[in-house]
Amino acid sequence: MTARTLLVALVAALALPALRADAQEAGPTTSWLPPDGEHALEALHTSPRHGEWQMVRLENGDSVRSWVVYPERSDPAPVVVVIHEIFGLTAWIRAVADRLAAEGFIAIAPDLLTMRDIPTDENGDPQRQPAVEAIRDLDADAVHRQIRAVAEHAMALPAAREMYAITGFCWGGSTTFEHATRYDDLLAAVVYYGSSPSEEALARVRVPVVGHYGGDDARVNATIPRAEEALGSGYVPHVYEGAGHGFLRQQDGRDGANLAASRRAWPYTIGLLDGAVFRHDRDR
């Protein structure tokens, strides 16, 4: 078995019991999930975990404003970088970071539009149209340098371990997958409904990648086969029947399919991250 095959097998062993427990015991309760978009601010206001803004300085003199959430644990924690959607760094992304911290990770969500001066709405979220336009104008190389700088900043925190994984949503999902083509020391990459990189870029991936996709998202799902062909057992895609694009944020959509997809995808995400940390420690 290759190292990636062994890790995928470990992830399955860790994640499947959680998925079974979810199906049997969760019932109507979803408090262990990240909130949907409508309830993100409430979740942040009532979280017992410490979250704060930090400025990450870059070598070129720019900065990346980042939201950091700390877990409640007595030992140093691994880091997960959370990449926002095409709408920018919203309260919902910060709430996702909070839920990752609830699972024992230091979660850091960079605002990749920090230097763009995007106007905000009444909730403090970036206004959508200016954010979308600015995202489409970003330089990909600069984005990944910023993500790496944010990861290194987080790993240098006194409460952190020197290891990081990455996850992202929509545009952030595609960016997450692309990040895995550029850095081979990641623990893992978890892609939520983001398109796959080019065949040339996929050839450079050396870390395990898991993808979560809505079944009714043909635009993104059309890019799954090329990743499967290029990565083999190092890539595990999950397609959730009836769910749409953005299902984790819009859990009340698609006649229950989005919530069902969220209930399946989130435990698997945590299983992968926990499994990657376990594997890292075992192989040291």
C-alpha positions in Angstrom: 0.0 0.0 0.0 1.1 3.6 -0.7 1.2 6.1 2.2 -1.9 7.8 0.7 -3.8 4.5 0.5 -2.9 3.7 4.2 -4.1 7.2 5.2 -7.4 6.8 3.3 -8.0 3.5 5.0 -7.3 5.0 8.4 -9.7 7.9 7.7 -12.4 5.5 6.8 -11.9 3.6 10.0 -12.2 6.8 12.0 -15.0 8.5 10.1 -17.5 5.6 9.6 -18.3 5.1 13.3 -19.0 8.8 13.6 -21.3 8.6 10.5 -23.2 5.6 11.9 -23.6 7.3 15.3 -24.9 10.4 13.5 -27.5 8.4 11.7 -28.6 6.6 14.8 -28.5 9.3 17.5 -28.5 12.8 16.0 -32.3 13.0 15.4 -33.3 16.6 14.8 -30.4 18.0 16.7 -27.7 19.7 14.6 -25.8 21.7 17.2 -22.6 19.7 16.4 -22.7 21.0 12.8 -21.5 24.4 11.8 -24.6 26.7 11.8 -26.2 27.7 8.5 -25.7 31.2 7.2 -28.8 32.6 8.9 -27.6 31.5 12.4 -23.9 32.2 12.1 -23.8 35.5 14.1 -25.8 33.9 16.9 -23.4 31.0 17.0 -20.5 33.3 17.3 -22.0 35.4 20.0 -22.8 32.3 22.2 -19.6 30.3 21.6 -17.6 29.5 24.7 -14.4 29.5 22.7 -12.0 32.4 22.4 -11.9 34.0 18.9 -10.0 37.1 17.9 -8.7 39.1 14.9 -5.0 39.0 14.2 -3.0 40.7 11.5 -0.5 38.6 9.6 2.3 40.6 8.1 3.6 39.6 4.7 7.1 39.9 3.4 6.0 42.6 0.9 4.6 44.8 3.6 1.0 43.9 3.1 -1.2 42.3 5.8 -3.9 39.6 5.9 -6.5 40.1 8.6 -7.4 36.7 10.0 -10.0 35.3 12.4 -8.4 32.8 14.9 -10.4 30.5 17.2 -8.8 28.5 19.9 -10.0 25.1 21.2 -10.5 24.3 24.8 -7.7 21.8 25.4 -4.7 21.5 27.7 -2.1 20.7 25.0 -0.9 22.4 21.8 -3.4 22.0 18.9 -3.0 21.3 15.2 -4.0 24.1 12.8 -6.7 24.2 10.2 -6.8 27.1 7.7 -10.3 27.9 6.5 -10.7 29.5 3.1 -13.7 31.6 2.5 -16.2 31.6 -0.3 -16.3 34.0 -3.3 -18.4 36.3 -1.0 -15.3 37.0 1.2 -14.8 36.4 4.9 -18.3 36.3 6.4 -19.7 35.6 9.8 -20.6 32.1 8.5 -16.9 31.3 7.7 -15.9 32.5 11.1 -18.6 30.2 12.6 -17.2 27.3 10.7 -13.8 28.1 12.2 -15.5 28.1 15.6 -16.9 24.6 15.0 -13.5 23.3 14.0 -12.1 24.7 17.2 -14.8 22.8 19.1 -13.3 19.7 17.6 -9.8 20.5 19.0 -8.1 22.5 16.2 -6.8 26.0 16.1 -8.8 27.4 13.2 -7.6 30.4 11.3 -9.7 32.1 8.5 -7.8 34.6 6.4 -9.5 37.5 4.8 -8.0 37.3 1.3 -9.6 40.6 0.4 -7.9 42.5 3.2 -6.1 44.9 1.0 -9.1 45.6 -1.3 -11.2 47.8 1.0 -14.5 46.1 0.4 -17.6 47.8 1.9 -19.5 45.8 4.4 -23.2 45.3 5.2 -25.1 45.9 8.4 -23.8 42.6 9.9 -20.1 43.4 9.0 -20.0 40.9 6.1 -18.5 42.1 2.8 -21.0 43.3 0.3 -21.5 40.5 -2.1 -21.1 42.1 -5.5 -17.9 44.1 -4.7 -16.5 41.0 -3.0 -17.2 38.7 -6.0 -15.7 41.2 -8.4 -12.6 41.6 -6.2 -12.1 37.8 -5.8 -12.2 37.3 -9.6 -9.4 39.9 -9.9 -7.0 38.2 -7.3 -3.7 36.9 -8.4 -3.5 33.1 -7.7 0.2 33.1 -6.8 -0.3 35.9 -4.3 -3.3 34.2 -2.8 -1.3 31.0 -2.0 1.6 33.0 -0.6 -0.8 34.7 1.7 -2.4 31.4 2.8 1.0 29.9 3.5 2.0 33.0 5.5 -1.3 32.7 7.5 -0.6 29.0 8.1 3.0 29.7 9.3 1.7 32.4 11.6 -0.9 30.1 13.1 1.6 27.3 13.6 4.0 29.7 15.4 1.3 30.6 18.0 2.3 29.3 21.5 -0.8 27.1 21.7 -0.2 25.5 18.3 1.5 22.5 16.9 3.7 22.8 13.8 1.2 21.2 11.4 -1.7 22.4 9.3 -4.5 21.2 7.1 -6.7 23.3 4.9 -10.4 23.4 4.0 -12.5 25.8 2.0 -15.9 26.3 0.4 -17.1 27.2 -3.1 -14.2 29.4 -4.4 -12.4 28.6 -1.2 -12.9 24.9 -2.1 -11.2 25.3 -5.4 -8.5 27.3 -3.8 -8.0 24.6 -1.2 -7.5 22.0 -3.9 -5.1 24.3 -5.7 -3.2 24.8 -2.5 -2.6 21.1 -2.2 -0.9 21.2 -5.6 1.6 23.7 -4.3 2.6 22.5 -0.9 3.4 18.9 0.0 3.7 19.2 3.8 0.0 19.7 4.4 -1.7 17.2 6.7 -4.7 17.1 4.3 -7.1 19.1 2.2 -10.9 19.1 2.5 -12.7 20.5 -0.5 -16.3 21.6 -0.2 -18.0 21.9 -3.6 -14.9 23.4 -5.3 -13.7 22.5 -8.8 -10.6 20.4 -9.4 -7.3 21.9 -10.7 -6.0 21.2 -14.1 -4.4 17.8 -14.9 -1.0 19.4 -14.9 -1.5 20.8 -11.4 -3.0 17.6 -10.1 0.2 15.7 -11.0 1.9 17.7 -8.2 -0.5 16.6 -5.4 1.2 14.6 -2.6 -1.3 15.0 0.2 -4.7 13.3 0.8 -7.7 15.2 -0.5 -11.3 14.6 0.4 -14.1 16.4 -1.6 -17.7 17.0 -0.6 -20.1 17.8 -3.5 -23.8 18.4 -4.0 -25.4 15.9 -6.4 -27.2 18.8 -8.2 -24.0 20.7 -8.9 -23.1 19.5 -12.4 -20.7 22.4 -13.1 -18.4 21.5 -10.3 -19.0 17.8 -10.4 -17.8 17.6 -14.0 -14.3 18.2 -12.7 -14.3 15.3 -10.3 -13.3 12.6 -12.8 -10.0 14.2 -13.7 -9.0 14.3 -10.0 -10.0 10.7 -9.6 -7.9 9.7 -12.6 -4.9 11.7 -11.5 -4.9 11.0 -7.7 -6.4 7.5 -7.4 -6.7 6.5 -3.8 -5.3 9.8 -2.6 -8.6 11.5 -3.5 -11.9 10.5 -2.0 -14.9 12.4 -3.5 -18.4 12.2 -1.8 -21.4 13.3 -3.9 -24.6 13.7 -1.9 -27.8 13.0 -3.9 -30.2 15.9 -4.2 -28.0 18.4 -2.4 -27.1 21.7 -4.1 -24.0 23.9 -4.3 -23.2 25.5 -0.9 -25.2 22.9 1.0 -23.3 23.4 4.3 -24.2 27.0 4.4 -27.8 26.5 3.2 -28.8 23.5 5.3 -32.5 24.2 5.0 -32.5 24.0 1.2 -33.3 21.3 -1.3 -36.2 19.6 0.7 -33.8 18.2 3.3 -31.1 17.0 1.0 -28.7 19.8 2.0 -29.1 19.0 5.7 -28.6 15.3 5.0 -25.4 16.1 3.0 -24.1 18.3 5.9 -24.7 15.5 8.4 -22.7 13.1 6.3 -19.9 15.5 5.2 -19.0 17.1 8.5 -18.2 13.9 10.5 -16.1 12.7 7.6 -14.2 16.0 7.6 -13.4 15.7 11.3 -12.5 12.1 10.8 -10.0 13.0 8.0 -8.4 15.7 10.1 -8.1 13.6 13.2 -6.8 10.7 11.1 -4.2 12.9 9.4 -2.9 14.1 12.8 -2.8 10.5 14.1 -0.8 9.4 11.0 1.6 12.3 11.4 2.3 11.4 15.0 2.6 7.7 14.2 5.1 8.2 11.5 7.4 10.6 13.4 
